[in-house]
Amino acid sequence: MENIFKYSLFFLTLLLAVISWPNITQCVTLCSNDIPISERGDCPAVLSIGEKCDPVVDTCNQDKFQTCDPGSSTCQCKIEPEYSAWYDPNTDMCYRKANSTCTLTPESQKCELNSKCLPANSNNDQHKCTCNEGLVPNRDGLCFQQYEGACSPEKDLCDPAGFLICNLESKCKCDHNQIFHAETQTCQILTGGLCELNTSFSHPNCVYNASCLEIGPEINKCRCDDGFTSTELGTCALPHGAECDPDFDQCDGTIPGLECNRDDGKCLCQDKENSFYDESTKTCYLLADAPCNLEEYADRKCIPNSKCTFPGICTCTDPLEQNRERHCALIHGSTCDPRNDLCDQAAYLYCNPNSTCTCEKGNTTFYDSNTNTCRLIAEAECSLDEGSQSCVENSKCKPRADDVHKCMCSDGFVGNKKGRCFLRFEQICNMDGTDMCDPDGFTSCFDSKCQCIFPGTKYSHSSQDCRRLPGGTCFQSQTEPECTQNASCDAETKTCVCKRGHEESTDGACLLGYKQSCGENSGICNDGNFLECVDNICQCSAGYFPDVGLDTTIEYGVRCQATYGYACSQNVSCHTASQLGCSNGFCGCLQPDSQIYDPEMERCVGLVGANCTTGNSSTYTILCNSNLKCVSNENDTDESYGTCECKNTYENLLLEECNNANTVYTTSIGLLFLVPVAVWIREMNY
């Protein structure tokens, strides 16, 4: 009975199979990939990656491990928790990515092209897709050669997802104007490089903190974002002095020593008290006298023109010296090279054409040895901006007209010849060590007044300094007073002498002498020699005559001497050529007992018996009265001198009458009167 049941069941099954045989044959022969037959009784077309599909009736190419994604209704590679897949458009095949699980069965999905399915453990009970030797998985899970890996131009296995290329040195590198970013394992475009807007993953992005901007028609370039600057590598970072986040340091890493200072919240050089940032070279330097690393290739370098010396101190190289800013420079007065100016710029020095470090701005600055810097002199233009060049001591920068600021001496002080501000000459001063008298004018505080330091000197208001008087010992040195104005130091005698055309006045000045050009711009005549400027020539004042004797061409050293009756102190004060001398404080005749003064001739003339000159004298002429003549002495060998005697016209006159003529002024009228009288007397005696 049991057998009958088995046979009956078999024949029933066979009958059903025969009945359904046409449909089975049609499904197997027309459709593939287990795709069900359509309602029309045919097999639908096989879809590929990216094409629209129906998740209910999946017509994607399942032989190539593709399926209809319910979310996007497009054909995608099959994805399972144990592995992820990658689509190769060249083969229209989905492969398992690197490090995905895999099986070695022929019908199983293959690993991506540059990997193999290898055992994942020693038990060989699990396999995974493993990159071929020398290759590593990239960000897409594919096996390629990474940055700086060896490559071959014939078979370029450099990572395309990282935008690497095989260069001429057979190494995987970034293209021109690109840099490799280790964190993203991609090449990024440097600032200034051409870029594509909205690149996604098809083209390299700009470096961090930069954006691709359109700068022209179809021209886009990478530019740093606001607040960031381009580094020497072409990347974008925060510059020196910018605000920053210490926990996310974006300061320029290409500058050794630059970091985000936690206390200030700014990008500053490490050990800021001993560091200096050079904006021109974008470098953090160690200042002079700062601790340093003696190793030859240390990251932090000493300030230029210095070196790290034992035991590890930044030291200026000779002959440079450390300045107030701890830089190394040449000091004031040093020899320098204008082509390589190393003068102290912090002190406002520069190398002049004479190869000497001196103050900038020429005559508007003064080098202050107390502060070792050039300061603006009085009346020089200045600025109130922080860090601007300072005015000289005892002065301030004050506003003037037209928004111009100038250095003005403080109250009670005046500008000296060098533009420095000090107390005036003979002004009250303090003797408590705060001497504010003018050292440039060789004055100092004595007896609570500003007075000349050196003996034998006198203060000149025109030159604003104390100067040595004529006849005084002189030294041609800047530390010693000069000779007084219009005087010079004689090289042989080392004494001050008045210059040619000048003469010493009663107060020690050198003023213009006789017949010298004078006027507003020519100088002052020596009033102590009774000279005054007449028609732009120094001439003797009224009542005074030049002491030139018979030589009227003499111009230098001529004294103006007083005429008859003027006050005097010595004979030389009276006009010698007029035979005048000083007697009882007034100018009178040199021979008062034998001479009288003739006002018409403006000189003293001799009476009978007075000494006289015969006309051969080479110095002064000593005249006789008009009714007398000079007769040479017979026994005198010097024929140029003689004695006044009566003229021949009067030789027969009585002696007393000739003598009486001595008391008569010799006028022309008098002569007309005396001659007829004398003739009458002579006739009466016959």
HELIX and SHEET records of a PDB file:
HELIX    1   1 GLU A    2  LEU A   30  1                                  29    
HELIX    2   2 GLN A   62  LYS A   64  5                                   3    
HELIX    3   3 LYS A  272  ASN A  274  5                                   3    
HELIX    4   4 GLN A  345  ALA A  347  5                                   3    
HELIX    5   5 GLY A  362  THR A  364  5                                   3    
HELIX    6   6 ALA A  401  ASP A  403  5                                   3    
HELIX    7   7 ASP A  527  ASN A  529  5                                   3    
HELIX    8   8 ASN A  571  SER A  573  5                                   3    
HELIX    9   9 THR A  576  SER A  578  5                                   3    
HELIX   10  10 ASN A  648  TYR A  650  5                                   3    
HELIX   11  11 LEU A  655  ASN A  660  1                                   6    
HELIX   12  12 ALA A  661  THR A  663  5                                   3    
HELIX   13  13 SER A  668  MET A  684  1                                  17    
SHEET    1   A 2 GLN A  66  ASP A  69  0                                        
SHEET    2   A 2 THR A  74  CYS A  77 -1                                        
SHEET    1   B 2 ALA A  85  ASP A  88  0                                        
SHEET    2   B 2 MET A  93  ARG A  96 -1                                        
SHEET    1   C 3 THR A 101  CYS A 102  0                                        
SHEET    2   C 3 HIS A 127  CYS A 131 -1                                        
SHEET    3   C 3 SER A 115  PRO A 119 -1                                        
SHEET    1   D 2 VAL A 136  PRO A 137  0                                        
SHEET    2   D 2 CYS A 143  PHE A 144 -1                                        
SHEET    1   E 2 ILE A 165  CYS A 166  0                                        
SHEET    2   E 2 CYS A 172  LYS A 173 -1                                        
SHEET    1   F 2 GLN A 178  HIS A 181  0                                        
SHEET    2   F 2 THR A 186  ILE A 189 -1                                        
SHEET    1   G 2 ALA A 210  GLY A 216  0                                        
SHEET    2   G 2 ILE A 219  CYS A 224 -1                                        
SHEET    1   H 2 THR A 229  SER A 230  0                                        
SHEET    2   H 2 CYS A 236  ALA A 237 -1                                        
SHEET    1   I 2 LEU A 258  ASN A 261  0                                        
SHEET    2   I 2 LYS A 266  CYS A 269 -1                                        
SHEET    1   J 3 SER A 275  ASP A 278  0                                        
SHEET    2   J 3 THR A 283  LEU A 286 -1                                        
SHEET    3   J 3 LYS A 301  CYS A 302  1                                        
SHEET    1   K 2 SER A 306  THR A 309  0                                        
SHEET    2   K 2 ILE A 313  CYS A 316 -1                                        
SHEET    1   L 2 GLU A 321  GLN A 322  0                                        
SHEET    2   L 2 CYS A 328  ALA A 329 -1                                        
SHEET    1   M 2 LEU A 349  CYS A 351  0                                        
SHEET    2   M 2 CYS A 357  CYS A 359 -1                                        
SHEET    1   N 2 THR A 365  ASP A 368  0                                        
SHEET    2   N 2 THR A 373  LEU A 376 -1                                        
SHEET    1   O 2 SER A 395  PRO A 399  0                                        
SHEET    2   O 2 HIS A 405  CYS A 409 -1                                        
SHEET    1   P 2 VAL A 414  GLY A 415  0                                        
SHEET    2   P 2 CYS A 421  PHE A 422 -1                                        
SHEET    1   Q 2 THR A 443  PHE A 446  0                                        
SHEET    2   Q 2 LYS A 449  CYS A 452 -1                                        
SHEET    1   R 2 THR A 457  SER A 460  0                                        
SHEET    2   R 2 ASP A 465  ARG A 468 -1                                        
SHEET    1   S 2 ALA A 487  CYS A 489  0                                        
SHEET    2   S 2 CYS A 496  CYS A 498 -1                                        
SHEET    1   T 2 HIS A 502  GLU A 504  0                                        
SHEET    2   T 2 CYS A 510  LEU A 512 -1                                        
SHEET    1   U 2 LEU A 531  VAL A 534  0                                        
SHEET    2   U 2 ILE A 537  CYS A 540 -1                                        
SHEET    1   V 2 TYR A 544  PRO A 546  0                                        
SHEET    2   V 2 CYS A 560  ALA A 562 -1                                        
SHEET    1   W 2 LEU A 580  SER A 583  0                                        
SHEET    2   W 2 PHE A 586  CYS A 589 -1                                        
SHEET    1   X 2 GLN A 595  ASP A 598  0                                        
SHEET    2   X 2 ARG A 603  GLY A 606 -1                                        
SHEET    1   Y 3 ASN A 611  THR A 613  0                                        
SHEET    2   Y 3 TYR A 641  CYS A 646 -1                                        
SHEET    3   Y 3 LEU A 628  SER A 632 -1                                        
END                                                                             
